[in-house]
């Protein structure tokens, strides 16, 4: 009988602790986990949002010239420093879907010739596909279509991040491509 009372009391005690949410095992588990957790950190972490993704790209680009640079190894080259891999890049987005590109880079006029800074002028097409800017320029990226996600990082600065690379060998999705500012009309500096 004594054993039956003891078992009944134990069962009642278990039921009461489960019912009230004061399970001793749970408390012991919480205390054990708290002992394993490191001390709270006093470090403050800040998150920087790189840019705001732009919508309605046709209205943003049609009839504007983007002037900036292209060619960083990974988009992290410091601004204002002489960087051999960066070169001026300008593109006019015609309302009819045509693109006119002007850029300058180091090259040779003939195979094995003297390396010098050369000005290039190319013509291609552009379109908006699934919310991305896609452009095809015959002598850039072997004439394949390259697509970008556009982000605004300040009131005037636009950055283009690769989403589909075509045949551009130094491209991978998410890498920063051209960046610069938009100017109304066909506004090339050279």
C-alpha positions in Angstrom: 0.0 0.0 0.0 2.8 2.3 0.9 4.3 1.7 -2.5 1.0 2.5 -4.2 0.8 5.8 -2.3 4.3 6.7 -3.2 3.7 5.9 -6.9 0.4 7.9 -6.9 2.2 10.8 -5.3 5.0 10.7 -7.9 2.5 10.5 -10.7 0.5 13.4 -9.2 3.7 15.4 -8.8 4.7 14.7 -12.4 1.3 15.7 -13.7 1.4 19.0 -11.7 4.8 19.9 -12.9 3.9 19.2 -16.5 0.6 21.1 -16.1 2.2 24.2 -14.5 5.1 24.2 -16.9 7.7 24.0 -14.1 9.3 20.7 -15.1 12.5 20.3 -13.2 14.1 18.5 -16.0 13.4 21.4 -18.4 14.8 23.8 -15.9 17.9 21.7 -15.5 18.3 21.5 -19.3 17.9 25.3 -19.6 20.5 25.9 -16.9 22.9 23.4 -18.5 22.5 25.1 -21.9 23.0 28.6 -20.4 26.2 27.4 -18.8 27.5 26.2 -22.2 26.6 29.5 -24.0 29.4 32.0 -24.3 29.1 35.3 -22.4 27.0 37.9 -24.2 29.1 39.9 -26.7 29.4 43.6 -26.5 30.3 43.8 -30.2 28.0 45.8 -32.3 27.4 44.6 -35.9 26.3 46.9 -38.6 24.7 45.8 -41.8 25.3 47.9 -44.9 22.7 47.5 -47.7 24.7 47.9 -50.9 21.9 49.2 -53.0 18.2 49.3 -53.9 17.2 47.0 -56.7 15.6 49.1 -59.5 12.4 48.4 -61.2 10.9 49.7 -64.4 14.3 49.6 -66.1 12.9 50.6 -69.6 11.7 53.9 -68.2 15.0 54.4 -66.3 17.3 53.7 -69.2 15.6 54.5 -72.5 17.1 57.7 -73.9 19.9 57.9 -71.3 23.7 57.4 -71.4 25.4 55.6 -68.6 28.9 56.9 -68.0 31.2 55.1 -65.6 33.8 52.3 -65.4 34.0 48.5 -66.0 36.6 45.9 -65.5 37.3 45.5 -61.8 38.6 42.0 -60.9 35.8 41.5 -58.3 34.2 44.9 -58.0 36.3 45.9 -55.0 39.0 48.0 -56.5 39.5 51.2 -54.6 38.0 54.3 -56.1 40.3 57.1 -57.3 43.4 54.9 -57.6 45.2 54.0 -60.8 43.9 50.5 -61.5 45.1 48.8 -64.7 41.9 46.6 -64.9 39.4 49.5 -64.7 38.5 51.3 -67.9 36.0 54.0 -68.9 32.7 52.7 -70.1 29.8 54.6 -71.6 26.6 53.3 -73.2 23.6 55.0 -74.7 20.3 53.1 -74.4 18.2 54.2 -77.4 14.4 54.1 -76.9 14.2 51.8 -79.9 16.3 49.1 -78.2 19.6 50.0 -79.8 22.8 50.5 -77.8 25.8 52.5 -78.6 28.9 51.8 -76.5 32.1 53.8 -76.2 35.0 52.5 -74.0 38.7 52.8 -73.7 41.2 50.0 -72.8 44.7 48.9 -73.4 45.1 46.8 -76.6 47.1 46.4 -79.8 46.1 47.6 -83.2 47.5 44.5 -84.7 48.6 41.1 -83.3 51.8 41.3 -81.3 51.8 45.1 -81.9 52.5 47.9 -79.5 50.2 48.0 -76.5 48.5 51.4 -76.2 45.3 52.9 -74.9 42.6 52.5 -77.6 39.1 54.0 -78.0 36.4 51.6 -79.0 32.9 52.3 -80.4 30.4 49.4 -80.7 26.8 49.1 -81.5 24.3 46.5 -80.2 20.9 46.0 -78.7 19.3 46.0 -75.3 16.1 44.7 -73.8 14.5 44.1 -70.4 14.0 40.3 -69.7 12.4 39.1 -66.4 13.3 42.4 -64.7 16.9 42.4 -65.8 18.8 44.5 -68.3 20.1 42.3 -71.2 22.4 43.6 -73.8 24.1 42.1 -76.8 27.2 43.9 -78.2 28.9 42.1 -81.1 32.5 42.6 -80.1 32.0 42.5 -76.3 31.6 39.1 -74.8 31.9 37.5 -78.2 28.5 38.9 -79.1 26.6 36.9 -76.6 23.8 38.3 -74.5 24.8 39.4 -71.0 22.2 40.3 -68.4 22.4 42.5 -65.2 20.5 43.3 -62.1 20.6 47.1 -61.6 21.0 48.7 -58.2 21.0 52.3 -57.1 23.7 53.0 -54.4 23.2 56.8 -54.2 20.9 59.3 -55.7 22.8 59.1 -59.0 25.1 56.1 -58.9 23.9 52.9 -60.6 25.7 49.5 -60.3 25.1 46.6 -62.7 25.6 43.1 -61.3 25.9 40.1 -63.7 23.0 37.6 -63.6 23.6 35.8 -66.9 27.1 35.9 -68.4 26.9 34.6 -72.0 30.5 34.2 -73.2 32.1 36.8 -70.9 34.9 34.9 -69.3 35.6 37.1 -66.4 32.0 37.1 -65.3 30.1 35.2 -62.7 26.6 35.9 -61.4 26.6 38.4 -58.6 29.9 40.1 -59.7 29.9 43.8 -60.2 30.0 44.8 -63.8 29.8 48.4 -65.1 28.8 51.2 -62.7 28.3 54.8 -63.2 25.8 57.6 -63.6 22.9 58.2 -66.0 22.8 61.3 -68.1 19.8 62.3 -70.3 20.3 61.9 -74.1 23.2 60.8 -76.1 25.9 62.2 -73.7 29.3 60.8 -74.5 32.4 62.5 -73.2 34.6 61.3 -76.1 
